[in-house]
């Protein structure tokens, strides 16, 4: 068996060379795997994906923290090992400092247990996290202003993928960082991309700006950026909230829907999102509230997470806000909604006359792949055993304010008398994901590394990139 080794520079080279179409294909593969993981009715060794909790060790002499993330799936087995000094997490720091930036490797094995790949984990980790976030990003209608907290690799790849697939819609990007040096480095990296790439992706005229605590009137400026943002990326290992939640939970703040993605904090003592924002997002809204005289953006009543078990044990914001399993829904449960785009198109065709649209108020035309799973055609799995910490994720869809009951099916039934209700539910869910206030919290999954790592190996072979060791 041949072992392929990919350095971080080689990983970057492969990923920077992706076109928007190839990126969407990449996203579809991860979406299918997340769907299998979240809707599996046989957790544990009988499921298609086995995802143990991560293991942490601490070296007292060097102060190095190590994280081990094993996983097993149809692609084979994998284990990512990440090491950091002076930083408890496995993500890039807000400072982007090399002194504490984590390093690591992903080991890949065939289903038979033969070693097939060794991949540097820095860029891989950031890319696979951003790729999962992209499933929600591509659903959004309004995408003109982006605010990103942090300036490390996670921040770069979240911005990079957003610009790659929605660049023609993005007008302004604001970077909030603890120091100007890190933020400037991020912007220089984006600016260094070839002009032909920027023009092809449609963001050559996008404005970029930096804000740091040293700026005069920092709090007012930050509040303005938060208020006006359509997408907010939180990519820092912060131990306190990054912005004033009252900006978004106020009467005026709730008029507009936003997509808020938090990927930087992954231990119980870390915080990125304000407590009040999570409470508001998971509040149960009755019909009277939804018919309030002052129109507010839709709230789903849940927080979207990559892993229910991981969020409940490792996401500091979720733990501190005492968010219950019934107030969480896994991303993999949403990627199965294959018919959302078709229903949207049919609904808009029937109810809205054709009118000219401008690029400034309409998102790019995207294929119906962002929340669809090409590998699946089955309905949601029945609830898992009561001792499984992921049991509540399936029923949490039923707790959305537009669900009539917890037993409502996500996919329309073949029975004609049920089709109308299911279609309405799915259309309402589509509206929420497209225009409402959506919060996504990710702590990372080893199976994401496994899936993306294997796809990366295929791309490396196609382009003849990497070091190959035969008969390893």
N, C-alpha and C positions, 0 to 999 in steps of 0.2 A: 504493500500500500504506500502511495506517495503522500508525503506530508507537505502542505503548502504553508509558507510563512509569509505574513503580510505585516510590514512595518506601518507605523502611523502615517508616514508620508505617502506610502502606497495606498492606504485606505482613503486618505484625503484626495489623492489623485483620481481614484475610481469614482468617488462620490461627487466630486466637483464636475466630473464629466457627464453626469446624468442629464438627460433631457427631461422636460416636464412629463412627457408621455411615459418615459421609462420609470420616472419617479412614481407616477400613479400606479403603474404595474407593480412596483416594489411595495407600495402601500397596500395594494389589494392582497398580496401574499401575507403580509402581517395581519391585515384585517381578518382574513380567513382563519389564521391561527388563533387570534384573540377570540374569535367567535367560538371555535372549538373548545378553547380553554374555559370560557365563561358559561357555555350552555351544556357542558358535559354533565351527564346524569350519573356518571360513575367516577367519583373523585378517588384519588389515591392511585395505587398501582394499576388499576383497571382502566384508567382514563387515557385519552390520547396524549395529553400533556401532564407530566408530573412536575410539580413546582414546590419543592421544599422551601421552608423559610431560609433566608440568608444566614450565614454563620459569621460571627465577628471574633477576631482575636486582637490582642493588644500587646505589642512588644515594649516592655518597660525600659529597656536600655536605649532604644532609638526613638521611643514615643510613636512608633508606627502602628497605625490601625489597618487591619486587613479585613476585607470582606470577601466571602466566598458565596457565589450564587450558582448552585447546580440546577440542572433542568434535564428533562428527558422528553422526547417527542418523536413523531413519525420520521423526522429528519435524522435522528440519532440522539446523541447525548452531548452535553456541553457543561462547562463550568468556567465562569469568569472569576478571576481573582484580581481584586483591586487593592492597592496599597497607597496610603497617604501618611504624611508626617505633619503633625500640628493641626490637622483638620479631621474632624470626626466623620465626615461624609465622603462619598465616592464621586461627588460631582465637582465641577470646577468652582473655585472660590469666586466671590464677587470681585476680588482684587485681580484675579487672573494671574496671581503670583506663582512663579515656577517653584518657589521654595515649598509651597504646600499643595501644589496641584497634584492630584493622584495619578498614579500610573498603574498599569495592569495588563493582563492578557486574557484572551478567551481561548480555551482549549476545546476543540471540536472533535467528536468521535463519530464513526459510522454506526448504524444500528447494530452492527456486529461487535462494536467496541474497539475498532481499529482507529488509531489517531490519524486524522485527516487534515487538521488545520490548527494553526497557532496565529492568532490575530492580536495586534496591539489594541488595547481596549479604550483608549482615550476618545478618539473621534468616533469609533463604533458606538460607544455608550451614548454620546450626545446625539448622534444621528438617529439611532433607533428610538430614543425618547421623543425626538422631534417628529419622527415618522408616525408614531402613534398619535401625537397631538394633531398631526395633519388630517387625520380622519375627521376631526371636528372642525378644523380650520376651513376645509373645503366646503363645508355646509353653509358657511356664513354668507349672508347677502351683502352686508355693508362691511367694507374692508379698506377704508381709506386711511385710518390713523392707527399706528401700532405703538404701544409703549412697552419697552422691555426693561426689566430690572436685572442688573448683572451685565457682565461683559466678558464672560468666559466662553468656553467651547459650547456649552449648552445654549447660551444666548445667541451665539453665532449661528448654530445650525437651525434653531427655531426661526430666526430671521431669514436665513438662507433658503429654507424650504418654502417659507411663506412667499418670498419674492420669486422663487422659481415657478410656482404654480399660480400665484395671484398678483404678480408684479405690476400688471397694468392697472390694477385697482388701487394700489398703495400710493398715497400722496405724501404722507409724512411718517417718519420713524423717529421716536424719541427714546434715548438711552439714558436711564437713571443708574448711576453707579456711585460707590463711595468715594472714588477718586477719578480725576479726569484722565490720568494716564491709561488706565485699563479701558475706559470707554473710547478714548481716541484710538487705541490699538485695534479695537473691534471695528470701528468705522474705517480705519486704514485697510483692514483686511477685506472689507466689502468693496472699498474703492479700488483695490488692486485687481479685482476681477476684470477680465477683458471687456472692453467697450461693446464688442459684438454680443457678448453674453447678456449684458445689461439691456441692450436694445432688443435682443430676441425675447427676453423675459419681460420687457416692458416697463422697467423701473429706472431707466437712465435719467429721468427727470425727477425722481423722488427726492424729497428734502430730508436730511438727517440732522439731528440736533442732540446735544449732550446736556444733561443737568446733573449737578453734584451738590452735596450739602454745603459746599463752600460758596455756592452762588448766592448773591443777594436776593432776598425774598424767595428762598428755595421752597418753603412750604406752600406758598401761594401758587408758584409755578407748577409744582408737582401736583397739587390738587386740580389745577386746570388741565394738565395732561391726562390725569386719571379720568376726569369727568368727560373729556372729549374723545378718549380712546375707544376704538371699536374692538380691538384685541389687546389684552394685557398679558404679557409673558412674565412670570416670576421665576427667575433662574439663579437664585442665590441661596447659600446655606445659612439663611438668617435665623436668628433666635428671637426676633421680634417682628411684628407686622411691618410690611414695607410701605404701607400707605394708610391714610385715614379712611376707615371703612364707611364713615358717615357720608363721605362724598358720593358713594354709590347707593347707600341705603336711605338717603334723604328722599323727600318727596320728588324733587327735581331729578335726582340721580336715578330714580327707578323708572323714569319715563323712557329711558333708552336701554336697549338690550346690549350686552357685551359678552364676549367670550373671554373668560379669565382662566389661564392655564398656569398651574403652579407645579414646578418640577424640581426645585432646588433643595427643599427641605425634606429629609427622609429619616429623621430620628424623632422620638417623642418630645424632645426638648427644643426642637426647631419650629419656627413659625415664619410664614410668609404672608398668609392671608389674615385679614382682620376677623376677630371672633364674631362681630356683629354681622358681617357679610355672610358668613356661613349659616348663622342662625336665620337670617332673612331668606337665604336661598333654600333652606330645608323646611321652611314654615309651610304648613298645610293651608292652602288657599281654597276657601269655599266659593260657590258661584256668586254670592253677594259681593265678596271681595273682588272677584274678577270683573264685576260690572261696576266697579267704582267709577264715580263721575270723572275723576282725573285718571286718564289712561296711563297704565304702567306697563312696562314690558313683561312678557310672560316669564314666570318662574316655574321650573319643573317640579319643585318640591324635593329635589334630590341633588346630591353632588355626584358627578361622574368620576369614577376612579379606575385605574388599570387593574387593581386587585383589591377585592373586598377585604381579604385577610391582611394584606400588606397595609392598607390604609388604616384599618382599625388598630393595628399594633405599632406602626412605624410613622404615620403621618401626624406630626405634632399638632397641627391645626384641628384635625379630625378628633384626636384624643382630647384636646383641651376643650373643644366645643361640645364634647359628649354626644357626637353624632352617632346615631344608632344604625345598625345594618339596614333597616328598612328605609333609611334616608340616603342610602348609597345605591348606585347602579354601576355595574362594570361596563367599561367601554365595549367589551366584546359582546354584550347583550344588545348594543345599539348597532353594531356593524352588520347585523343580520337583516336589517330593514331594507331589503332589496327593492321594494316597490315604492319607496318614498318619492323618488324623482319622477317616476311615471305618473303617480297620483298627483304630484304637484303640477306636472305639465297638463294633465287632463283637466284639473280644477281651474288652472289659470286660463286655459283655452276656452273653457265654457263660460267663465265669469268675467274675463277681462278682455276688452277689445284690443286689437293689435295697435300699439302706438310706438312711435320711434323712441328708442332708448339711447342714452348717451353713455359713454364709458365711465363717466364720473359717478353715475348713480346706479350702475348695474355691474355685478361681478362678472368675471370672465366666464365664458361658457365652459363648464367642466363636464366630463363624462360622468355617468352615474356610477362611480366606483368608490367614492370616498367613504360611504357608510354601507357598502354592500359587500357581501361575502360570496364570491363566485364559487367557492367550494361547498357551499351548504344550501340545502333546499328543505331542511327539516324545521319544524316549529320549535319553540322554546322547550327545553327539557323540563321534566317535572322536577319539583323541589328535591334537593338532596337531603340526606339524612339530617336530623335535627342537631347532631353534634358537629356537623361541618360548618365552619365559620363563614362559608360562602353561601349558605342556604338562602339567606334573605335577598340575595341579589336578584333572583328571578321575580320575586313578588314585589320588589321595589318599583318595577315598572307600573304595577297596578296602583301605586300610591301617587302617581303623577296626577295633578289636579284635573286633567282631561280624561282620566280613566274612570269608567263607570264602576268598576269593581276590581279587586285584586286578581280575579280570575280572567279578566279580559285578555284576549290573545293579541300579541303584537302583530302577527301576520293574519290577514283576513282569512276567515274560514271558507271552505268550499260550499258550505250551506248558505243558500241565498238569503235566508232571513237574518243571518249574522254578518253578512258581508258589509252591509251599510254601516253598522256600528264600528266594526274593525277599521273600515276605511276612514271614518271620521277620526277615530283615535289616532291612527297613523298620520293623518294629515295634521292633526293638532301637535303631535310629537315633532313632525317635520317643521312646523312653524316655530316651535320653541327652539329647536336646534339651529334654525336659520336666523331668527330675529330676536329671540328671548335672551334672558340672562342665564348663561351657562357657565358652570364652574367645573373644571377638570383638574383633579389632583393625581399626580403620578409619583410613585416611589420606586418604580422599576421592577421588572420581572426578568428572571433568568431565561425564561422561554422566549422573550423578545430578543435577547442576545443570540440564542440558538437559531431562531428563524432568520434574523437579519444576517447573522454571521454566515450561514449557509448560502444565502442569496449572494452575499458579497464574494464568497468563494467562486460561485459560478461566473460572476462578472470578471473576477480576476483571471479565470481560465480563458474566458472569451477574449480578453485583451492582453493575454500573456504577461500578466503582472504578478510579481511575487517570486519568492525563492522556493524551488521545489526539491525535496529530498526524497529520492526514490528508495524503496525498500527500507523505510524507516523502522 
